[in-house]
Amino acid sequence: MPRPITAIIHHEALQHNLDIARKNMPYSKVFAVVKANAYGHGIERVYHAFQAADGFAFIDLDEGKRLRALGCTRQLLLLEGVFAFDDLYFCQKHQISFAIHSEHQVQWLEQFSQLNPEAKFDIFLKMNSGMNRLGFTPEQYPHIWQRLSKLNVVQSITHMTHFSDADGERFGQDGVKYQQDIFESITQKLEGETSISNSAAILRHSNHLQSDYVRSGIMLYGSSPDYPTHNIQDWNLKPTMSLRSEIIAIQNIKAGDSVGYGSNFIAEHDMKIGVVACGYADGYQRISPTGTPVLVDSIRTTTIGRVSMDMLVVDLTSIKNAQIGSEVVLWGYSSQGVVLSIDEVATTSGTVGYELMCAVTARVNFVQSQ
Ligand SMILES: *Cc1c(COP(=O)(O)O)cnc(C)c1O
């Protein structure tokens, strides 16, 4: 028998969450962002649930190839654009739209245009409106737009930017206003559609922020981008991944006994503890401290001591019926339908739901459910 750890991917929840993105932005085309192998869920496992998406956005060329292999005929968008000149041939072959965020990519496209004047690309021109990772400054932007508009391989140019603070405030003010104003002041004078919002902007700012294309990522995977201000129930989202395992050993320890490497947990009273087949080699964060929530037989309890490579330990003192084989939910749904939010586990561990779901490793058995 394989180790009992399983990641269950919930088809209906993925569909439901995409529907929420659509309902928030009824006038926009919705890209399902499937980078990082669909936020750790597996592109092949989410693809059919995202049939209602207008397109798919990702970072790796290979992810585009896999989508085409699944029969996808929708628009595909390479969010960071190409990494080398030859990638443009790949984009031509697989009909992949791409971002252009810097001068070297413009030069590659100019060169490509001379060699392959028959190619046709829909490009997404990225403005650096304040986040200072990728994109052209507002001053450069109109000039780059002019240069690209002249290329015969460029069929359309969509104006694109990305928010640093759509999930909260920026310098004590509305988190998107600063970047939105810059972006709009430049792009209003130029032709073309726009693509601005990520999940946080879709959920929090849809009343004043419209764009022709939205790029929904984390919300599709049942994590709230602005947790703990809002949890997934507040946004009507459902968990899409349940990481479950089982109790494989039980110990009764005495006050003063320690648990695990480093003996950093010492029992204050007699305790019943359970060993769970889940460790950092499965993607559970080693940094998750004593007190990280888990469900055992659908009842909340917490981890104790250090997470090790293949195991972690939970407190069973208040779960009298727990036994070998009892179900342990690290996040997501229990088989009884009780939810442990990935956002809560992430926050206790000093990180975000994004990181937890992306980190689940290949040795975990993935299964799909309705
Ligand atoms: C990852 C990404 C998104 C999606 O962000 P979420 O917060 O997951 O919705 C949107 N746009 C770009 C450019 C991205 O890299």
The ligand as a Gaussian input file, in Angstrom:
#p B3LYP/6-31G(d) Opt

LIG

0 1
 C        0.176000      35.128000     -10.949000
 C       -0.316000      36.281000     -11.716000
 C       -1.667000      36.625000     -11.685000
 C       -2.670000      35.919000     -10.793000
 O       -2.531000      36.422000      -9.493000
 P       -3.491000      35.899000      -8.323000
 O       -3.141000      36.748000      -7.173000
 O       -3.122000      34.472000      -8.098000
 O       -4.874000      36.055000      -8.807000
 C       -2.086000      37.671000     -12.471000
 N       -1.216000      38.359000     -13.249000
 C        0.086000      38.055000     -13.297000
 C        0.983000      38.847000     -14.162000
 C        0.586000      37.027000     -12.530000
 O        1.884000      36.727000     -12.575000

